[in-house]
Amino acid sequence: MPLMTPAIRHGYRIATPVASITAANTPVTLFALPADGQTGVIRKLLIWSGQSGPTTVSIGDNSGPSGAFVKRLCDVNVAASSNLTLAEDVLPNWEFGAGTTILVQASAAGAAPNDVRVQAEIELFVGSTPHG
């Protein structure tokens, strides 16, 4: 009996525009996945905090009731007035579904230059997901 090998899915990576968070605990769009069947996985996160104290950044999507924010990745704690880069070796492999909007929010934020800015590299896939 031949061994089963998993199908290899080929994706392509894009950089999102920078999302500027100016109000605490208010979700901001990081990237809207098209409804044409493309799904996405965040492969890199870049976070800049202009806050004078530490802040917590949460990433999720709009899959809750009436498009409400649902946290999908673990919180990221960012030190005051600092930059942080997280690569795919430390990020969970959560796949955001087609047609969802990836959202980001911070526990503290303010008008520029005290805003919290987030940019991501997302790998987009076309076709079936590993979930079926």
N, C-alpha and C positions, 0 to 999 in steps of 0.2 A: 504494500500500500504506500503510495507516494506521500511524502511529508507535505503538510499544508503550509504555504507561505502567505503571509499577509499581503494584501494589495498595497502597493506604495502609492500614496497620494502626493501629487506634486502641487505645490502652492507657489504663489509669488508674494513678495513682500513690498509693502508700501509704508511710507512715513505719514503719519497723520499731521494735520495742522496743529499748532500749539493751542491748547485749551487754557484760557485764563479764568481762574476761579477767583471771583471778587466778593462772594458772599458765603459765609460759613454754612456748612451742611445743606448746600443748594446744588443739586446735580447739574453739571454742564456737559454738553455733548463732546465726546472725544472723537467718535467716528460712527457714522451710520452705515451699517451693512446693507447692501442692496437686497431687494426681495427676490432676486433671480436665482436663488439657490446657493449663493456664496456664503460661506461661513468664515470665521476668523479666529485666530489665536494670537494673543499679545506675546511678542517675542522679546521686546525690549521696552523699558519705561525710562523716561528722563523726567525728573521732577526738579523744579526750581522753586524755592520758598523765599519770599521776601518778608516773612513774618519775623517778629522780634522774639518769638518763643517757638517751642516745638509745635508741630501740627501733624495730624493723622490724615492720610489720603486713602480714600476708599474707591474701588473700581467695581462697577457692576453694569447692569443693563436696565432697559425699560420694560422688562417682562412681567412686572407685578400688575396687580389689578389697576385698570385704567392707566397703564403705562408708568406705574410707580417704580421707583428705584429699587432694585434687588442687588445686594452685594454679592459678587461672584468670586473675587479674589481676596486674599487676606489683607488686612490693613497694612499700610506702609507708614512707619513713623519717620518723620523728617525733622532734623535738627533746625534750629533757628538760623535764618539767613544762609541757607546752604543749598547745594546741588546734590542730587542723588541719581545714580544710574543703576538700574537693575536689568540684568541680561537673562536670557532664556534658561540658563542653568539654575536660577533661583526662583523663577516665576512658575506658578502652577500652569499646567497644560489645559486650561479651561477653553473649550471651543464655544464661541458665541454664535448663536443661530442666525440664519438668513433673515433679513428684515428687521433685526433688532438694532437698537442704538446703544453703543457702548458709552456709558456715562462715568464721570469722575466727580468726586466731591472732596472737600477738605474740612477738617474740624475748625479751622480758623483761616480767615482770609480777609482781604481788604482791597481797596482801590490800589492800582499800580502806583508806586513800585512795591507795595506790600501784598500784591496778589500771589497766588500759588499757580504756577504754570506746569502743565503736563503735556508731554508729547510721547507718542508710542510708535513702535514699529510693529505692524500687524502682518501676519502671514495669512493670506486669503486662499481659500480652497474652493474649487468648483466641483459639484457632484455630491455623491453620497458621503455622509459623515461616518465616523467609526461607530456611531450609535445606531446605524441602520438605514 
